[in-house]
């Protein structure tokens, strides 16, 4: 009888987790791996929340667009921003004056806001004041930020390696987190690339 109660409780708990929208590990085709200077960060992408944004990020990954791109804006206790493939490639075309203002050759995307909260490890798309201006830049949250909820598109969450995100070089608070000699994404790939 105790075993039946335990099994029943486990089923109820599992249903509760699923109903709260907590994601389990993403499938390989939706698992983004960022190689940083100290190791790998695994991000589960969420096409269920933002299909067009996830599709664009995956296309940019496949093109190698995020390789060598700086974490140009990093605010301690808030977030680390990267993904400016136009001006942020530290090996080819980095422009300290313009980094953070560029995107990719792909079109900007219409907002795909959801009820997903910006918690520690959440990955969101950066944009200008225009809600429909996200393109290639994204950020990873160091801590929860409720004021972002419903205002920015959530595309995923860190599944492992958050301690490596925490170690990304921080920017100058007086300069809105802009980083001198920033850390970078050494390599970005999808988990399916590892199988090939």
TORKEVO-942934 format. One record per residue (C-alpha): residue in three letters; x, y, z. Coordinates in steps of 0.05 Angstrom, whole numbers, plus 5000, padded with zeros to 4 digits. Example, Ala and Ser with C-alpha at 12.3 -4.5 7.8 and 13.67 -1.06 7.14 Angstrom:
<atoms>
Ala524649105156/Ser527349795143/
</atoms>
This chain:
<atoms>
Unk500050005000/Unk505750485017/Unk508950354950/Unk502450514913/Unk501851174951/Unk509051344935/Unk508051184861/Unk501751594860/Unk505252184894/Unk510852134842/Unk505852164785/Unk502352764816/Unk509053114826/Unk511052964754/Unk504553244728/Unk505453864770/Unk512453984742/Unk509853894671/Unk503954364684/Unk508554894710/Unk512354884644/Unk518954664674/Unk523054374618/Unk526953734622/Unk533253664580/Unk532153904509/Unk532553434450/Unk539353454414/Unk536553864357/Unk534554404407/Unk540854364450/Unk545754934439/Unk552854844465/Unk557155454475/Unk564655334486/Unk567455874532/Unk574655954557/Unk573355504617/Unk568754974586/Unk561954854556/Unk555155154571/Unk549154744549/Unk542755124533/Unk536054794521/Unk532555204467/Unk525055294471/Unk521655274403/Unk515155164440/Unk515755874466/Unk519156234408/Unk519455814345/Unk521856364298/Unk527256624345/Unk529855924358/Unk529855764284/Unk534056394270/Unk538956254326/Unk539855534302/Unk541055784230/Unk546356274255/Unk549655714295/Unk549855274234/Unk553255834195/Unk558555914249/Unk556256634259/Unk556956614336/Unk564056344336/Unk568956854367/Unk563257334385/Unk564357754447/Unk560257794511/Unk560258554500/Unk555458764555/Unk555858404622/Unk552558684684/Unk554258344750/Unk547958074783/Unk543858184720/Unk545957864654/Unk551357724601/Unk549757944530/Unk552857684466/Unk551057514395/Unk552658144356/Unk555257774295/Unk556058424256/Unk560758804303/Unk562358304358/Unk566957794324/Unk573557904361/Unk577457544306/Unk574257894247/Unk571158584247/Unk570458734321/Unk568559464331/Unk568459704404/Unk564560324385/Unk558959944350/Unk558659274385/Unk551659174413/Unk548359554356/Unk549059024302/Unk545458394282/Unk546057924224/Unk544057934151/Unk537557584170/Unk531257984181/Unk529158244250/Unk523857814283/Unk516857974309/Unk516457894384/Unk514557214412/Unk513257414484/Unk510856874532/Unk509156774605/Unk515956454617/Unk519556824673/Unk526557114668/Unk529856704722/Unk537156534735/Unk539656174672/Unk534156414626/Unk536456594556/Unk532857174523/Unk533457544458/Unk536258254461/Unk532658804423/Unk532159554415/Unk526159954442/Unk522259664383/Unk519458994409/Unk520058704338/Unk527558834330/Unk530858204358/Unk535757914308/Unk541957544332/Unk543757804401/Unk541757434463/Unk543157464538/Unk543756984596/Unk540957174663/Unk545357154725/Unk539257274770/Unk531657344764/Unk529157994732/Unk521558034737/Unk521458704700/Unk523458324636/Unk517657844640/Unk513157914579/Unk517658464551/Unk523058034518/Unk522857374482/Unk525156764521/Unk528756264477/Unk531555764527/Unk535055624592/Unk541955394614/Unk541854654629/Unk549154594651/Unk555255034658/Unk551955614694/Unk558255684736/Unk561955844671/Unk556856384655/Unk557956674724/Unk565456704709/Unk564657134645/Unk568557784651/Unk564058334678/Unk563459024648/Unk563859724677/Unk557359904713/Unk558560634696/Unk558660444622/Unk552260024624/Unk556259384629/Unk560659484568/Unk566759034573/Unk573959204556/Unk577658604527/Unk571358174532/Unk570657424538/Unk567857084477/Unk564156474451/Unk569856044424/Unk564955584388/Unk557455504383/Unk554354854359/Unk548154444364/Unk548553774401/Unk546653424336/Unk553353654307/Unk556853204358/Unk553452594328/Unk556252734259/
</atoms>
